[in-house]
Amino acid sequence: MVTLISQDGESFELSEAAASLSRTVALSMEDDDCAGGNIPLPNVDAKTLAKILEYLNKHAPAAAASGDSTEAAAATSGEGSEAAAYASKSKEEEEMKSFDAEFIDVDLTLLYNLFMAANYLDIKGLLDLCAQKVADMIKGKKPEEVREIFGIKNDFTPEEEAEIRKENAWAFE
Protein backbone atom coordinates (compact mmCIF):
# COMPACT_ATOMS: atom_id res chain seq x y z
CA MET A 1 0.00 0.00 0.00
CA VAL A 2 1.05 3.56 -0.73
CA THR A 3 -0.10 6.60 1.22
CA LEU A 4 -0.62 9.84 -0.67
CA ILE A 5 -0.87 13.04 1.33
CA SER A 6 -2.86 15.91 -0.17
CA GLN A 7 -1.87 19.56 0.08
CA ASP A 8 -4.36 19.98 2.93
CA GLY A 9 -2.81 17.11 4.90
CA GLU A 10 -5.34 14.33 4.29
CA SER A 11 -3.95 10.84 3.79
CA PHE A 12 -5.21 8.43 1.14
CA GLU A 13 -4.14 4.82 0.74
CA LEU A 14 -4.10 2.90 -2.49
CA SER A 15 -2.48 -0.19 -3.91
CA GLU A 16 0.90 -0.01 -5.59
CA ALA A 17 -0.74 -1.20 -8.82
CA ALA A 18 -3.14 1.76 -8.78
CA ALA A 19 -0.39 4.17 -7.70
CA SER A 20 1.84 3.04 -10.56
CA LEU A 21 -0.62 4.50 -13.09
CA SER A 22 0.81 7.87 -12.05
CA ARG A 23 4.37 8.27 -13.31
CA THR A 24 5.00 10.93 -10.67
CA VAL A 25 3.91 8.62 -7.85
CA ALA A 26 5.68 5.62 -9.40
CA LEU A 27 8.95 7.55 -9.50
CA SER A 28 8.40 8.70 -5.92
CA MET A 29 7.86 5.09 -4.82
CA GLU A 30 11.29 4.25 -6.24
CA ASP A 31 12.86 7.20 -4.42
CA ASP A 32 14.47 6.49 -1.05
CA ASP A 33 13.24 9.84 0.32
CA CYS A 34 9.64 8.59 0.62
CA ALA A 35 9.94 7.04 4.06
CA GLY A 36 7.26 4.54 4.94
CA GLY A 37 5.51 4.88 1.59
CA ASN A 38 4.15 8.36 2.38
CA ILE A 39 4.17 10.54 -0.70
CA PRO A 40 3.27 14.22 -0.27
CA LEU A 41 1.38 15.81 -3.15
CA PRO A 42 1.58 19.56 -2.51
CA ASN A 43 -0.26 20.47 -5.72
CA VAL A 44 -3.39 18.33 -5.20
CA ASP A 45 -6.20 19.09 -2.73
CA ALA A 46 -8.08 16.34 -0.86
CA LYS A 47 -11.32 16.55 -2.89
CA THR A 48 -9.46 16.22 -6.18
CA LEU A 49 -7.19 13.47 -4.87
CA ALA A 50 -10.19 11.45 -3.66
CA LYS A 51 -11.68 11.67 -7.16
CA ILE A 52 -8.37 10.69 -8.76
CA LEU A 53 -8.12 7.64 -6.49
CA GLU A 54 -11.55 6.58 -7.73
CA TYR A 55 -10.16 6.71 -11.28
CA LEU A 56 -6.90 4.92 -10.41
CA ASN A 57 -8.63 2.14 -8.46
CA LYS A 58 -11.01 1.48 -11.36
CA HIS A 59 -8.31 1.56 -14.04
CA ALA A 60 -5.60 -0.39 -12.19
CA PRO A 61 -7.10 -3.87 -12.75
CA ALA A 62 -7.69 -3.10 -16.44
CA ALA A 63 -4.12 -1.85 -16.85
CA ALA A 64 -2.76 -4.97 -15.14
CA ALA A 65 -4.97 -7.21 -17.27
CA SER A 66 -3.92 -5.52 -20.51
CA GLY A 67 -0.32 -6.41 -19.76
CA ASP A 68 -1.30 -10.06 -19.35
CA SER A 69 -3.95 -10.21 -22.08
CA THR A 70 -1.45 -10.85 -24.87
CA GLU A 71 0.08 -13.78 -23.02
CA ALA A 72 -3.34 -15.16 -22.15
CA ALA A 73 -4.50 -14.96 -25.77
CA ALA A 74 -1.32 -16.66 -26.98
CA ALA A 75 -1.72 -19.45 -24.41
CA THR A 76 -5.26 -20.27 -25.52
CA SER A 77 -5.82 -22.26 -28.64
CA GLY A 78 -8.73 -22.54 -31.00
CA GLU A 79 -10.92 -19.90 -32.58
CA GLY A 80 -13.70 -20.23 -29.99
CA SER A 81 -11.50 -19.25 -27.08
CA GLU A 82 -10.05 -16.30 -29.03
CA ALA A 83 -13.56 -15.09 -29.84
CA ALA A 84 -14.58 -15.43 -26.19
CA ALA A 85 -11.49 -13.51 -25.06
CA TYR A 86 -12.25 -10.75 -27.58
CA ALA A 87 -15.89 -10.54 -26.48
CA SER A 88 -14.85 -10.36 -22.84
CA LYS A 89 -12.30 -7.64 -23.57
CA SER A 90 -14.86 -5.71 -25.61
CA LYS A 91 -17.35 -5.86 -22.73
CA GLU A 92 -14.69 -4.64 -20.28
CA GLU A 93 -13.80 -1.77 -22.62
CA GLU A 94 -17.46 -0.74 -22.84
CA GLU A 95 -17.77 -0.84 -19.05
CA MET A 96 -14.64 1.30 -18.74
CA LYS A 97 -15.98 3.82 -21.28
CA SER A 98 -19.21 4.00 -19.30
CA PHE A 99 -17.29 4.52 -16.05
CA ASP A 100 -15.14 7.24 -17.65
CA ALA A 101 -18.21 9.06 -19.00
CA GLU A 102 -19.83 9.12 -15.56
CA PHE A 103 -16.53 9.89 -13.81
CA ILE A 104 -15.75 12.97 -15.91
CA ASP A 105 -19.28 14.40 -15.66
CA VAL A 106 -18.25 16.97 -13.03
CA ASP A 107 -18.54 20.71 -12.50
CA LEU A 108 -16.07 23.03 -14.19
CA THR A 109 -13.99 23.69 -11.06
CA LEU A 110 -13.43 20.00 -10.36
CA LEU A 111 -12.72 19.37 -14.06
CA TYR A 112 -10.03 22.08 -13.97
CA ASN A 113 -8.55 20.62 -10.77
CA LEU A 114 -8.58 17.10 -12.24
CA PHE A 115 -6.90 18.36 -15.40
CA MET A 116 -4.15 20.14 -13.47
CA ALA A 117 -3.63 17.20 -11.09
CA ALA A 118 -3.56 14.65 -13.93
CA ASN A 119 -0.84 16.71 -15.56
CA TYR A 120 1.13 17.09 -12.30
CA LEU A 121 0.76 13.38 -11.44
CA ASP A 122 1.44 12.36 -15.05
CA ILE A 123 -1.62 10.12 -15.41
CA LYS A 124 -1.92 9.90 -19.20
CA GLY A 125 -5.33 8.25 -19.33
CA LEU A 126 -6.90 10.81 -17.01
CA LEU A 127 -5.18 13.68 -18.78
CA ASP A 128 -6.57 12.44 -22.11
CA LEU A 129 -10.03 12.04 -20.56
CA CYS A 130 -9.99 15.61 -19.24
CA ALA A 131 -8.76 16.98 -22.57
CA GLN A 132 -11.51 15.12 -24.42
CA LYS A 133 -14.14 16.50 -22.03
CA VAL A 134 -12.97 20.07 -22.62
CA ALA A 135 -12.83 19.47 -26.39
CA ASP A 136 -16.39 18.12 -26.31
CA MET A 137 -17.51 21.17 -24.31
CA ILE A 138 -16.26 23.63 -26.94
CA LYS A 139 -16.88 21.61 -30.09
CA GLY A 140 -19.16 23.49 -32.47
CA LYS A 141 -19.46 26.52 -30.19
CA LYS A 142 -19.02 30.14 -31.14
CA PRO A 143 -16.34 32.15 -29.33
CA GLU A 144 -19.01 33.92 -27.28
CA GLU A 145 -20.41 30.55 -26.14
CA VAL A 146 -16.95 29.29 -25.18
CA ARG A 147 -16.32 32.47 -23.18
CA GLU A 148 -19.63 31.97 -21.38
CA ILE A 149 -18.93 28.30 -20.57
CA PHE A 150 -15.52 29.05 -19.07
CA GLY A 151 -16.26 32.50 -17.66
CA ILE A 152 -13.74 34.23 -19.92
CA LYS A 153 -14.01 37.99 -20.31
CA ASN A 154 -13.80 39.30 -23.87
CA ASP A 155 -10.90 41.75 -23.79
CA PHE A 156 -11.11 42.66 -27.47
CA THR A 157 -12.73 45.87 -28.64
CA PRO A 158 -15.39 45.38 -31.32
CA GLU A 159 -12.90 46.73 -33.89
CA GLU A 160 -10.16 44.29 -32.81
CA GLU A 161 -12.59 41.40 -32.87
CA ALA A 162 -13.80 42.34 -36.36
CA GLU A 163 -10.18 42.49 -37.58
CA ILE A 164 -9.39 39.07 -36.10
CA ARG A 165 -12.52 37.58 -37.68
CA LYS A 166 -11.52 39.10 -41.03
CA GLU A 167 -7.95 37.74 -40.82
CA ASN A 168 -9.18 34.29 -39.79
CA ALA A 169 -12.40 34.07 -41.77
CA TRP A 170 -11.70 30.43 -42.66
CA ALA A 171 -12.03 29.46 -38.97
CA PHE A 172 -15.45 31.08 -38.59
CA GLU A 173 -17.12 29.37 -41.54
PAZAPA-4460 file (N, C-alpha, C; in steps of 0.05 Angstrom, whole numbers, plus 32768, in hexadecimal, padded with zeros to 4 digits):
% residues 173
    n_x    n_y    n_z   ca_x   ca_y   ca_z    c_x    c_y    c_z   seq   type   mol
   8011   7FE8   8000   8000   8000   8000   8012   8019   8000     1      M     A
   8007   802D   7FF3   8015   8047   7FF1   8003   805C   7FFE     2      V     A
   800E   806F   800D   7FFE   8084   8018   8005   809E   800B     3      T     A
   7FF0   80AB   7FFF   7FF4   80C5   7FF3   7FE9   80DA   8006     4      L     A
   7FF7   80F0   8008   7FEF   8105   801B   7FE9   811E   800A     5      I     A
   7FD0   8127   800C   7FC7   813E   7FFD   7FD3   8158   8008     6      S     A
   7FD0   816E   7FF9   7FDB   8187   8002   7FCE   8191   801C     7      Q     A
   7FB6   8188   8022   7FA9   8190   803B   7FAD   817B   8051     8      D     A
   7FC0   8168   804D   7FC8   8156   8062   7FB8   813C   8065     9      G     A
   7FA4   8138   8054   7F95   811F   8056   7FA5   8108   8049    10      E     A
   7FA3   80F0   8056   7FB1   80D9   804C   7F9E   80C6   803D    11      S     A
   7FA7   80BB   8027   7F98   80A9   8017   7FA9   8090   8011    12      F     A
   7F9E   8079   8015   7FAD   8060   800F   7FA3   8054   7FF5    13      E     A
   7FB5   8049   7FE6   7FAE   803A   7FCE   7FC3   8025   7FC8    14      L     A
   7FBC   8012   7FB8   7FCE   7FFC   7FB2   7FE5   8007   7FA1    15      S     A
   7FFB   7FF8   7FA1   8012   8000   7F90   800B   7FFE   7F73    16      E     A
   7FFA   7FEB   7F6C   7FF1   7FE8   7F50   7FE2   8001   7F47    17      A     A
   7FD0   800B   7F57   7FC1   8023   7F50   7FD4   803B   7F50    18      A     A
   7FE6   803D   7F64   7FF8   8053   7F66   800B   8054   7F4E    19      A     A
   8012   803D   7F43   8025   803D   7F2D   8019   8048   7F13    20      S     A
   7FFF   804D   7F12   7FF4   805A   7EFA   7FFC   8077   7EF9    21      L     A
   8005   8082   7F0F   8010   809D   7F0F   802F   809B   7F0D    22      S     A
   803A   80A6   7EF8   8057   80A5   7EF6   8065   80B5   7F0C    23      R     A
   8059   80CB   7F15   8064   80DB   7F2B   8065   80CA   7F44    24      T     A
   804F   80BD   7F4B   804E   80AC   7F63   8060   8094   7F60    25      V     A
   8060   8088   7F49   8072   8070   7F44   808F   8077   7F48    26      A     A
   8097   808E   7F3E   80B3   8097   7F42   80B9   809D   7F5F    27      L     A
   80A5   80A8   7F6D   80A8   80AE   7F8A   80AA   8094   7F9A    28      S     A
   809C   807F   7F91   809D   8066   7FA0   80B9   805A   7F9D    29      M     A
   80C7   805F   7F87   80E2   8055   7F83   80F6   8065   7F93    30      E     A
   80EF   807E   7F9A   8101   8090   7FA8   8104   8088   7FC5    31      D     A
   811C   8089   7FCF   8121   8082   7FEB   8117   8097   7FFE    32      D     A
   8111   80AF   7FF5   8109   80C5   8006   80EC   80C1   8011    33      D     A
   80DD   80B0   8005   80C1   80AC   800C   80C0   8097   8022    34      C     A
   80C6   809F   803A   80C7   808D   8051   80AB   8082   8057    35      A     A
   80AA   8068   805B   8091   805B   8063   807C   805B   804E    36      G     A
   8082   8062   8035   806E   8062   8020   805C   807A   8020    37      G     A
   8063   808E   802F   8053   80A7   8030   805D   80BA   801A    38      N     A
   804B   80C1   8008   8053   80D3   7FF2   8043   80ED   7FF3    39      I     A
   8050   8103   7FFA   8041   811C   7FFB   803C   8127   7FDE    40      P     A
   8024   8131   7FDB   801C   813C   7FC1   8013   8159   7FC6    41      L     A
   8026   816C   7FC7   8020   8187   7FCE   800E   8196   7FBA    42      P     A
   800B   818B   7FA2   7FFB   8199   7F8E   7FDF   818E   7F8A    43      N     A
   7FD6   817C   7F9B   7FBC   816F   7F98   7FAD   8170   7FB2    44      V     A
   7F94   817C   7FB1   7F84   817E   7FC9   7F75   8163   7FCE    45      D     A
   7F6A   8160   7FE6   7F5E   8147   7FEF   7F47   813F   7FDD    46      A     A
   7F35   8152   7FD6   7F1E   814B   7FC6   7F26   8140   7FAB    47      K     A
   7F39   814D   7F9F   7F43   8144   7F84   7F51   812A   7F86    48      T     A
   7F62   8126   7F9B   7F70   810D   7F9F   7F5D   80F6   7FA3    49      L     A
   7F48   80FA   7FB2   7F34   80E5   7FB7   7F28   80DC   7F9C    50      A     A
   7F22   80F0   7F8B   7F16   80E9   7F71   7F2B   80DB   7F5F    51      K     A
   7F44   80E3   7F61   7F59   80D6   7F51   7F5C   80B9   7F5A    52      I     A
   7F5B   80B4   7F74   7F5E   8099   7F7E   7F47   8087   7F74    53      L     A
   7F2F   8093   7F71   7F19   8084   7F65   7F21   807A   7F49    54      E     A
   7F2C   808C   7F3A   7F35   8086   7F1E   7F4B   8071   7F1F    55      Y     A
   7F5F   8075   7F2F   7F76   8062   7F30   7F6D   8046   7F39    56      L     A
   7F5C   8045   7F4D   7F53   802B   7F57   7F43   801C   7F42    57      N     A
   7F34   802A   7F32   7F24   801E   7F1D   7F35   8015   7F05    58      K     A
   7F49   8025   7EFF   7F5A   801F   7EE7   7F71   800C   7EED    59      H     A
   7F79   8009   7F06   7F90   7FF8   7F0C   7F8C   7FDB   7F04    60      A     A
   7F75   7FCF   7F0A   7F72   7FB3   7F01   7F72   7FB0   7EE2    61      P     A
   7F67   7FC3   7ED5   7F66   7FC2   7EB7   7F82   7FC5   7EAC    62      A     A
   7F92   7FD7   7EB8   7FAE   7FDB   7EAF   7FBE   7FC2   7EB4    63      A     A
   7FBA   7FB5   7ECB   7FC9   7F9D   7ED1   7FC0   7F86   7EBE    64      A     A
   7FA7   7F85   7EB8   7F9D   7F70   7EA7   7FA6   7F74   7E8A    65      A     A
   7FA9   7F8D   7E81   7FB2   7F92   7E66   7FCE   7F89   7E62    66      S     A
   7FDE   7F8A   7E77   7FFA   7F80   7E75   7FFA   7F62   7E72    67      G     A
   7FE7   7F54   7E7E   7FE6   7F37   7E7D   7FD5   7F2C   7E66    68      D     A
   7FC4   7F3D   7E5A   7FB1   7F34   7E46   7FBE   7F28   7E2E    69      S     A
   7FD5   7F32   7E26   7FE3   7F27   7E0F   7FED   7F0B   7E14    70      T     A
   7FF8   7F07   7E2C   8002   7EEC   7E34   7FEA   7ED9   7E36    71      E     A
   7FD4   7EE2   7E41   7FBD   7ED1   7E45   7FB2   7EC8   7E2A    72      A     A
   7FB1   7EDB   7E17   7FA6   7ED5   7DFD   7FB9   7EC1   7DEE    73      A     A
   7FD3   7EC5   7DF2   7FE6   7EB3   7DE4   7FE4   7E97   7DF0    74      A     A
   7FDE   7E95   7E0A   7FDE   7E7B   7E18   7FC5   7E6B   7E10    75      A     A
   7FAF   7E79   7E09   7F97   7E6B   7E02   7F99   7E62   7DE5    76      T     A
   7F8B   7E4C   7DDF   7F8C   7E43   7DC3   7F6F   7E3F   7DBA    77      S     A
   7F6C   7E41   7DA0   7F51   7E3D   7D94   7F44   7E58   7D90    78      G     A
   7F33   7E59   7D7B   7F26   7E72   7D74   7F11   7E7A   7D89    79      E     A
   7F03   7E66   7D95   7EEE   7E6B   7DA8   7EF9   7E7A   7DC0    80      G     A
   7F0F   7E72   7DCB   7F1A   7E7F   7DE2   7F24   7E9B   7DDC    81      S     A
   7F2E   7E9F   7DC4   7F37   7EBA   7DBB   7F1F   7ECC   7DB9    82      E     A
   7F09   7EC2   7DAE   7EF1   7ED2   7DAB   7EE6   7ED9   7DC7    83      A     A
   7EE6   7EC6   7DD9   7EDC   7ECB   7DF4   7EEE   7EE0   7E02    84      A     A
   7F08   7EDE   7DFF   7F1A   7EF2   7E0B   7F15   7F0E   7DFF    85      A     A
   7F10   7F0F   7DE5   7F0B   7F29   7DD8   7EF1   7F35   7DE3    86      Y     A
   7EDC   7F24   7DE5   7EC2   7F2D   7DEE   7EC4   7F37   7E0B    87      A     A
   7ED3   7F29   7E1B   7ED7   7F31   7E37   7EE6   7F4B   7E39    88      S     A
   7EFB   7F4E   7E29   7F0A   7F67   7E29   7EF9   7F7E   7E1F    89      K     A
   7EE8   7F79   7E0A   7ED7   7F8E   7E00   7EC3   7F97   7E15    90      S     A
   7EB8   7F84   7E24   7EA5   7F8B   7E39   7EB3   7F9C   7E4F    91      K     A
   7ECB   7F94   7E56   7EDA   7FA3   7E6A   7EE0   7FC0   7E61    92      E     A
   7EE7   7FC2   7E47   7EEC   7FDD   7E3C   7ED3   7FEE   7E3C    93      E     A
   7EBC   7FE2   7E36   7EA3   7FF1   7E37   7E9C   7FFA   7E54    94      E     A
   7EA1   7FE8   7E67   7E9D   7FEF   7E83   7EAF   8006   7E8B    95      E     A
   7EC8   8005   7E82   7EDB   801A   7E89   7ED3   8035   7E7C    96      M     A
   7ECA   8034   7E64   7EC0   804C   7E56   7EA9   8058   7E66    97      K     A
   7E97   8047   7E6F   7E80   8050   7E7E   7E89   805D   7E98    98      S     A
   7E9C   804F   7EA6   7EA6   805A   7EBF   7EB3   8076   7EBA    99      F     A
   7EC4   8078   7EA5   7ED1   8091   7E9F   7EBD   80A7   7E99   100      D     A
   7EA8   80A1   7E8A   7E94   80B5   7E84   7E86   80C0   7E9D   101      A     A
   7E80   80AE   7EB0   7E73   80B6   7EC9   7E88   80C5   7EDA   102      E     A
   7EA0   80BB   7EDB   7EB5   80C6   7EEC   7EBB   80E3   7EE5   103      F     A
   7EBC   80E9   7ECB   7EC5   8103   7EC2   7EAE   8117   7EC0   104      I     A
   7E96   810E   7EC7   7E7E   8120   7EC7   7E7E   8130   7EE1   105      D     A
   7E8F   8144   7EE3   7E93   8153   7EFB   7E90   8171   7EF5   106      V     A
   7E8F   8181   7F0A   7E8D   819E   7F06   7EA8   81A9   7EFC   107      D     A
   7EA7   81C1   7EF1   7EBF   81CD   7EE4   7ED7   81D0   7EF7   108      L     A
   7ED2   81D7   7F10   7EE8   81DA   7F23   7EF6   81BF   7F27   109      T     A
   7EE7   81AA   7F2C   7EF3   8190   7F31   7F01   8186   7F17   110      L     A
   7EF5   818B   7F00   7F02   8183   7EE7   7F1D   8191   7EE4   111      L     A
   7F1E   81AB   7EEA   7F37   81BA   7EE9   7F4C   81AD   7EFC   112      Y     A
   7F43   81A8   7F15   7F55   819C   7F29   7F5F   8181   7F20   113      N     A
   7F4D   8170   7F15   7F54   8156   7F0B   7F69   8158   7EF5   114      L     A
   7F64   816B   7EE3   7F76   816F   7ECC   7F92   8177   7ED6   115      F     A
   7F93   818A   7EE8   7FAD   8193   7EF3   7FBB   817C   7F02   116      M     A
   7FAC   816E   7F12   7FB7   8158   7F22   7FC0   8141   7F10   117      A     A
   7FB1   813A   7EFC   7FB9   8125   7EE9   7FD3   812C   7EDC   118      A     A
   7FD6   8145   7ED5   7FEF   814E   7EC9   8006   814C   7EDD   119      N     A
   8002   8156   7EF5   8017   8156   7F0A   801E   8139   7F11   120      Y     A
   800A   8128   7F13   800F   810C   7F1B   8017   80FA   7F03   121      L     A
   8016   8105   7EEB   801D   80F7   7ED3   800D   80DD   7ED0   122      D     A
   7FF2   80E1   7ED0   7FE0   80CA   7ECC   7FD4   80CE   7EB0   123      I     A
   7FE1   80C1   7E9C   7FDA   80C6   7E80   7FBC   80C1   7E7A   124      K     A
   7FB1   80AB   7E83   7F95   80A5   7E7D   7F82   80BA   7E88   125      G     A
   7F87   80C3   7EA0   7F76   80D8   7EAC   7F7A   80F3   7E9E   126      L     A
   7F93   80F9   7E97   7F98   8112   7E88   7F8A   8112   7E6D   127      L     A
   7F8B   80FB   7E5F   7F7D   80F9   7E46   7F5E   80FB   7E4A   128      D     A
   7F54   80EF   7E5F   7F37   80F1   7E65   7F2F   810E   7E6A   129      L     A
   7F3E   811C   7E7A   7F38   8138   7E7F   7F3A   8149   7E66   130      C     A
   7F4E   8145   7E56   7F51   8154   7E3D   7F39   814E   7E2A   131      A     A
   7F30   8135   7E29   7F1A   812E   7E18   7F00   813C   7E22   132      Q     A
   7EFD   813D   7E3C   7EE5   814A   7E47   7EE5   8167   7E40   133      K     A
   7EFB   8175   7E43   7EFD   8191   7E3C   7EF8   8195   7E1E   134      V     A
   7F03   8184   7E0D   7EFF   8185   7DF0   7EE2   8182   7DE9   135      A     A
   7ED5   816F   7DF7   7EB8   816A   7DF2   7EA8   8182   7DFB   136      D     A
   7EB0   8190   7E10   7EA2   81A7   7E1A   7EA3   81BF   7E06   137      M     A
   7EB8   81C1   7DF7   7EBB   81D9   7DE5   7EB5   81D2   7DC8   138      I     A
   7EB3   81B8   7DC2   7EAE   81B0   7DA6   7E95   81BD   7D9B   139      K     A
   7E98   81CA   7D84   7E81   81D6   7D77   7E76   81EF   7D83   140      G     A
   7E84   81FA   7D97   7E7B   8212   7DA4   7E88   822B   7D98   141      K     A
   7E79   8241   7D9A   7E84   825B   7D91   7E95   8266   7DA7   142      K     A
   7EA8   8278   7DA1   7EB9   8283   7DB5   7EAA   828E   7DCE   143      P     A
   7E94   829B   7DC9   7E84   82A6   7DDE   7E7A   8290   7DF1   144      E     A
   7E72   827A   7DE5   7E68   8263   7DF5   7E7E   8257   7E06   145      E     A
   7E96   8255   7DFA   7EAD   824A   7E08   7EB4   825C   7E20   146      V     A
   7EB4   8276   7E1B   7EBA   8289   7E30   7EA5   8286   7E47   147      R     A
   7E8C   8282   7E40   7E77   827F   7E54   7E7B   8266   7E64   148      E     A
   7E81   8250   7E57   7E85   8236   7E65   7E9C   8238   7E79   149      I     A
   7EB2   8244   7E71   7ECA   8245   7E83   7ECD   825F   7E92   150      F     A
   7EB9   8271   7E90   7EBB   828A   7E9F   7ED2   829C   7E96   151      G     A
   7ED7   829D   7E7C   7EED   82AD   7E72   7EE3   82C8   7E68   152      I     A
   7EF0   82DD   7E72   7EE8   82F8   7E6A   7EF3   82FE   7E4E   153      K     A
   7EE3   830A   7E3D   7EEC   8312   7E23   7EFB   832C   7E25   154      N     A
   7F16   832B   7E21   7F26   8343   7E24   7F2C   8350   7E0A   155      D     A
   7F1E   8348   7DF5   7F22   8355   7DDB   7F0D   836B   7DD7   156      F     A
   7F15   8381   7DCB   7F01   8395   7DC3   7EF2   838A   7DAB   157      T     A
   7EDB   8395   7DA5   7ECC   838C   7D8E   7EDD   838E   7D74   158      P     A
   7EED   83A3   7D72   7EFE   83A7   7D5A   7F13   8391   7D59   159      E     A
   7F20   838B   7D6F   7F35   8376   7D70   7F29   835B   7D69   160      E     A
   7F11   8356   7D74   7F04   833C   7D6F   7EFD   833A   7D51   161      E     A
   7EF3   834F   7D45   7EEC   834F   7D29   7F05   834A   7D18   162      A     A
   7F1B   8356   7D1F   7F34   8352   7D10   7F3E   8335   7D12   163      E     A
   7F3C   8329   7D2A   7F44   830D   7D2E   7F32   82FB   7D1E   164      I     A
   7F18   8300   7D1E   7F06   82F0   7D0E   7F0C   82F2   7CF1   165      R     A
   7F13   830A   7CE8   7F1A   830E   7CCB   7F33   82FF   7CC4   166      K     A
   7F48   8300   7CD5   7F61   82F3   7CD0   7F5E   82D4   7CD0   167      E     A
   7F4C   82CB   7CE0   7F48   82AE   7CE4   7F2D   82A5   7CDC   168      N     A
   7F23   82B0   7CC6   7F08   82A9   7CBD   7F04   828B   7CB8   169      A     A
   7F18   827E   7CB0   7F16   8261   7CAB   7F0E   8252   7CC4   170      W     A
   7F15   825B   7CDC   7F0F   824D   7CF5   7EF3   8252   7CFE   171      A     A
   7EE6   8267   7CF3   7ECB   826E   7CFC   7EB5   8265   7CE9   172      F     A
   7EBD   8255   7CD5   7EAA   824B   7CC1   7E9A   8234   7CCB   173      E     A
***
